């Protein structure tokens, strides 16, 4: 008897151009990093309702009322890799882009609700319906340079005329579909603008403006950003489980969105990322199945094209952690969690293919929250602290807590709530000859890392000093807090 084997499983994913539409086989090949904890596949769960109403014969239920179809899954433990994890992080935060702009306009761009006029932008247009290759970012204030991590942006679609292109707020560049911007429309025009590549290709030149993947040579530098967005991208997850007899079960889970993403850093261990996600629907090619025999059957279900990952992950021992621009060297544990508060919607609909089940219509994004927690050994080393904070040992976390984010010169005035900035830089050696490194940096807050009035940083909920048991000698501090937002930056060979 043939058995399906866990050691013959393949899995890969790809961003969807159209929500809920399975990605094609030629691109369904994106990896995760070193996936050590397995995948909880979002196989369907049906929320049956037992019927105990009028007409039952005894204390037992009489029948069942059909419930909603729910598809929830997770990537439990992924060792975070510089090259192979970057595209996956986009799914949890929003958008990955090349921070070295292809166009920087100081003369100004003229945007409308569906298009933008900008000198030379037609060079980055695509055929209507094709995958976008660039985004355009608009400054919120005329005369001020764009901030690609926080300003209003859109995907560049088809060319209208010289220097004029259509813009879309999703990756679907079909004419007349999803036109518009992500973010507040500028109140003045013209405004400064910049154009950035989002192409899934390697940066091919030193600080080149094309591509978001790691350069093909260690001598090339690059600067890649991952920013928050109003709308999250969706992805298709594909798996292939092979059996001893050569048959395989292929499953596609479409319309997946990340509900939460947690980065975990612990002394002596690789840095990990875990994700929970929800899918809209699925399809499979169950051997012996047929469309009239098994729901969701599709003989053309797309098989993944998985490439094994051998890249070394980041380690917490090579991290640099700064609170308020001051480095704290004796963190033992730190975690950062982004929660997207997904809001699944089951709208009224009639569809011949799904009338016999309550299928998810779409997944909306709720309020985003960014939280941190960590443990640090209490150190007596003095360190200067900015923003009105006095010098002191690591017990200053208690000072941060007492002052509740107020950092005036005299905190009793409590007139300017600013909070703290947090920066975690992970490093790995890129080239020993030139002493260059690849880095991945988490920065909180995200849109603007300079905290101040109008850009509140991180505040602490607690800074506890638990009294240890007999076997523990050194005192530790347990902290947790909440931040306004987050960004990720990847640098190669710096």
N, C-alpha and C positions, 0 to 999 in steps of 0.2 A: 504494500500500500504506500503510495506516495504521500509525503508530508510537505507542507509549506515550511520554509526554513527562515529563521531570523537572521542567519548569517549570509543570506542571499538577498537581503532587502536593499533596494535603492530608493532614494528620496531626493527630490529637488523641488524648486519653486521658481516662480517668475511673477513679476509685477504685471497686473492686468491693464490693458489699454482701455477696455470697456468693462465696467463692473459686472462681475458674475459670469463673464465669458472666459472659458478656459484658454489659457495661453497655448500657443502653438508648439509643436514638438521641437522646432529648431532653436527655441530660446528657453525651453523648460529645463534649465541646467544650472540654476543658481544654487550655491552651497550655503552652509551655515557657519562654518568654522569647524572646530573639532566637536562633533555632536556626541557627547558621552552618555547623556542621560536618556536617550531614546526620544521618541515622539509619541505623545498621546494623540492618536488620530481622531479627528472630529467626526467619528462615525455617528450616524443619526441616533438620537434618543427621542422617543415619542412620549409626550406627557398625557397618557391615558387617564381619564377621569372615571373612577368606579361609580356605577349608578346604583344607589340605594333608595331610589324614589318610590312613589306609589306604584304598586304592582308586584313588588318582591314577594316571595313566598315565605321567607324566613329571614334570619339575620345576615345571610350571605348576600353579596351583590348579585344583581340580575344580569347586567351587561356592562359594557364599557363605552364611554363617549370618546370619540377620536380627539386627540389633543395636538398641540403644536409639534412641529419637527424642530429639534434643537441640535446643532452641530458645534460642539465646543472641544478644543484641543489645546495642546501645549508643547513647546520645546522646553524640556525640563532643565537640562544642563548643557550649555554650549561653552566650551573654552573659547574665550574671545581672541580672535586672530586679527592682525592688522589688515591683511589683504582679503581674506575669505569671509570676514564677518561684516564688512562695511555696508554692503547692499542690504543685508538683513536689518541692520539698525535703522535704515531709512523707513522700513515698514512700521516701526514702533514710534518714530518721532515725526516724520513727515516727508522730507525731501533731501536728497543728496545732490550736491552741485560742485562744480569747479569754482573755487573762490577767485582764481585768476581770470578776470573778465575778458571775454572776447571783444566786447565793445564797452567803452566808458564814455558817456556823453555828458559834457558840461554845458553844451549849447542848449540842451533840453529836448525832451520828447513830448509829443502831443498825443495823449491817450484819449480814447472814447470808451464806451461801455463794451465794445466788441472788437476794437482794433487799436493799433498804435502806430504813429508815424515817428520814425527815428532813422537817421542817416545810416545806411549800410545794413540795416536789420534784415533786408530781404535775403541776404546771403545765408541766413540761418532759418529760413522758412522751409517747410516740408510740403509734400503733396497732401491735399486734404484727405484725412483719414489715416495718414501714416503716423508712425510713432514719432513724437516730438524729440528733438535733439538739443534744444536750448530753451531757457526761460528768459524773460525780461523782467527786471526789477525796477520799480518806480520809487524815487525819493518822495517822502511825505511832505517835504518842505523845499520850495524852489531855492536853488543856490546851495543846498546841502547835499553832499555826496550820498549815494545810496548805501544802505546797510542790507546786504543780501541775507542776513540772518533774521531780519525783523520786518523789512518793508514789504509793501504790497507787490505781488508778482503774478505772473501767468505763464503758461506754456505757449510757445510760439507755434502758430499753425501755418496756414497757406498764405502765399503772397497775394496781396490785393493789387499793388502797383509798386513802382520803385519807391523804396523807403517806407512802405506800408504793408503790415501783415495783420492777419487775424490773431486773436488771443483766446485761450481757453482756460477754464479753471480746473479741468481734468485732462488726462492724457489723451482723451478722445478728440482728435482734431477734425472730425467729420464736419463739413460745412453746416453751419447753423446749429450745431450741437454743443452744449456746455460752453458757450461763449462767455467771456468775462474774466474777472480777476479774483484772486484770493487775497482779501484784505480791504481796507478802506480806500475808496477812490480819492485821489488827491484833490484838494479844494482849489488848487491853482494850476494853470497850464501856460506855458510848457514847464516841465519838471526835469530834473536830472534823471538819468536812467543808466542801467548797465545790463549787459547780456552775458549769461553764463551757460556753459555746457553742462548737460546732464547725460551725455552719451556713455553707454556701457562699454567703454574702451579704455585702454591704458593711456596715460599721459605720455606722449611720445617725444616731448621736448622739455628742456630745462624750464621749470615753471610754465609749462605750456598751458594754453587755455582750452584745450580739447580733451575730453575724457574725465572720468571720475575714478577709474581703477588705478592700482599701483603701477608706477612706471615700469617699463620693460627692462630698465637698466638701473643699477644702484647709484649711478652718477647723476641721475636726473632727480630734481626736487619737484615737489608738488604740494599744493595746499587745497585740500578738499574739505567742504563743510557739510554738516547735516543740520537742518533747521526745523523748527516747529512749523506746522501748517494748519490752516483751518480744517481742511479735508485731508483725511489720511488716504494713502494709496491702498489698493486691495491687491491680493495676490492669489495665484493658483498653486496649491500644494499637490504634487503628484507622488505616488508611491507605487512600487512594483515589488510584489512578494512572490518569489519563485519557489516552485516545488521540485522535488527530486526527479519527477518524470518530465521536466522541461516546461510544464505549464506555468502560467503566472497569473496573478490577480493584480490588475492595474486599477488604481482608484485616483480620481481627480476631485479635489475639494476646491470649489470655486467661491469667489467673493469673500475670501478670508481677510479679516482685519484684526490687528493686534489690540487686545484689550488692556494688557499691562506688560511692562518690560522692566526687569530688575537686573541691575549690575551688582554682583556680589564680589567683594574683595576681602580676602582673609590671609593672614600671615602664612607664608610658606606654601601657598596654593596658587594655581593659575586663576586669573580673573575670569569669572563666568558671567554669562547673561542667560536669563530664562524668560520665556514669553508665554502668555496665555492668549488664545485667539478664538474667534468665532467665524464660522463659515456660513455662506448663504445656502449652498446646496452641494450635491456631489453626483458623480457618475462613476460607473465601474464596468468592467468586462468579465464578470463572473463566468468562469468556464462552464459551458453547458447552458448558459442563460440565453434569454431572448427577450425582445422588447415587450412581448405579450405575456411573458412568464414572470419576469422579475422587474420591479420598479427600479428606475435609475440606470437600467442596463443601457450601455452604449458600446457596441463592438469596436468603435474608433476611439475609445478612451486613450488619452495621450500618455505614453510612457515617459518617465523622467530620463534625462541623460546626466547621470551623476558622475562627477569627477572626484576621486578620493582626495582628501585634504591631508597633507603631511606637514603643513606649516606649524611652527612652534607658537604657542599662545603667549599672551602677555602674562606677567607675574606681578603680584602685588608688591613684592620686594623691590621692584623697579619703579615704584610710583612716587610722585611728589605731590603732597596734599597741602593746599593753602587755604586758610580761612582768613578773610580780610587781608590778603596779600602776605600773610605770615605763615611760614611752613611749620607744620606739626609733624615731627619725624616718627612718633611712636604710636601711630595708629595700629591696632591689631586687627580691626575689622571695620569695614565701611560698606554700606549698600546704598544705592540710589534707585528709586522706583518711579517710573512714569506710568500713571493710570489714565487711560483715555475715556473711561466711563461710557463704553459703547452702549448704544440704545437700539436694540433690534426692533424692527417694525414689521408687523404682519397686516398689511393693508387689505381692504376688501378687493377681491379680484376673482375672475373666472378664467380658468385656463384648462384646456382639455387634457393637458399632460399632468396636471397637479390638483385637480378637483378633489381627489381622494386623500389629500393630506394638506395640512396647514403649513405651507412653505414660507420661509422668511422672504420678505420682499426686498428689504435693504437694511443696512446697518448704518445708523447715524452716529456721529461723535458727540459725546457729552462734554462736560467741563473737564479740562485736563488738570491733573494735580501731580506735583513733583515732590517727593518726600525723601529724606535721608535718615539713616541711623548708623551708629558706629560705636566702637569701643576703643579707648585710648588709655595707655598707661600714664598716670599722673607724673609729670616731669617737673623738676624744679629749675629748669634752665630759663633764664630771663630772655625775653624777646620783645622787641618793640611792636606795638599794636597801633594801627592807624585809626582815624576817625574818632579821636577823643578818648580812646581806651588807654588805660594806664598800663605800664609794663608789669609783668608778673609771670608766674608759672602757668602750667596748663590748666590750673584751676580757673583761669580766665574764662573758660567755658561757662562757669557758674556766673561770672560777671556778665557775659553775653546774655545769659538767661534773665538775670535780674533786671538788666537795662531794657529788655524787651525790644531789641532792635533799634533803640534810640541811641544815636552816637554823636550828640552835641558835645561841645567842649565841656559844658556843664550839663550832665544828663538829667539834672533835676528840672531843667527847663522843658525837656521832652517836647520839642517843637518840630523835630525833623526825624520821622521814621525812615531809616535807611536800610537797616539789616546788614547782612554780611554777603560778601561774594565767596564762592567756593570754586576752587580749581583743582582738578585731579589730572595729573599728566602721567600717562603710562609710556615707558620708553623701552626700545629694544635696539641693539646695535645693528646698524645697517652696513657700514663699511669700516673695518678696523684700520685700514690704511689712512683714511681721511678723518677718522673719528666722527663719523656722522651717524645719526640715529633716525629711526622711524618713531613717530609719536602719535598717540591718540589722547586727546585732551577733552575732558568733560568740564564745562563751565556753567555755573549757575549764578545769576539768572542768564537767560539765553539770548534775548533780543539785543540787549546792551549789557555788557559785563561790568560797566562802571556804575556802581550803585549810588543812589542819591535820591533826593526828593523827586518823585515822579517815576523812579525806577527802583522800587524797593527790592532788596535782596532777600537772602535766606534769614529766617528767624528760627530760634530754637524753641521747641515745645518743652523740653526738659533736658537737664544735665544732672543725672543721678550719680551718687557715690555709694553703690551698694556695699555693705559691710561683708567682706569675703569670709568664707568658711575656713576651717583650720588648715587646709592644704594650700591655700593661696597666701602668698607673702605680699605681693605688690598691689597697691591700690589702683583701681581702674575707674574710669569715668564712662558712663553710658549716655550718649546723646541721641536726640532725634529732633528733626525739624522739618520745615516745609519751605519750598522755594517757589518763586514766581514762574520760573521756566528754566529751560536748559538748551544748550547747544553742544555739538560734538565737532571737533576739528581733527583732521588727520593730516599729518605732515610726513613727507618722505624725504630721507637723506638730508636732514637739517642738523 
